[in-house]
Amino acid sequence: MATVTQLVVELFRSVVDLVVIFATEVATQDPIGLLVFLAGAALTTAAAGFFGLLVAGALLDALRDAVAG
């Protein structure tokens, strides 16, 4: 069975491989595809970042209530 560390390392390698494949094979073939990919990446990053902020705020609020109460 794989450990958590092995899974994280494999995920990181897959992401790096994906970026390399995209940069060398996809982006050089179709400039519109590149723009669509970059727009999607920006929207996804913004959504994930906003969700992270909401989660952090909820955790801090719960922690503040637990300490105060």
Contacts in CASP RR format, 6 or more apart in sequence:
PFRMAT RR
TARGET T0000
AUTHOR 0000-0000-0000
METHOD contacts of the structure
MODEL  1
MATVTQLVVELFRSVVDLVVIFATEVATQDPIGLLVFLAGAALTTAAAGF
FGLLVAGALLDALRDAVAG
2 10 0 8 1.000
22 37 0 8 1.000
26 33 0 8 1.000
26 34 0 8 1.000
26 37 0 8 1.000
27 33 0 8 1.000
27 34 0 8 1.000
27 37 0 8 1.000
END
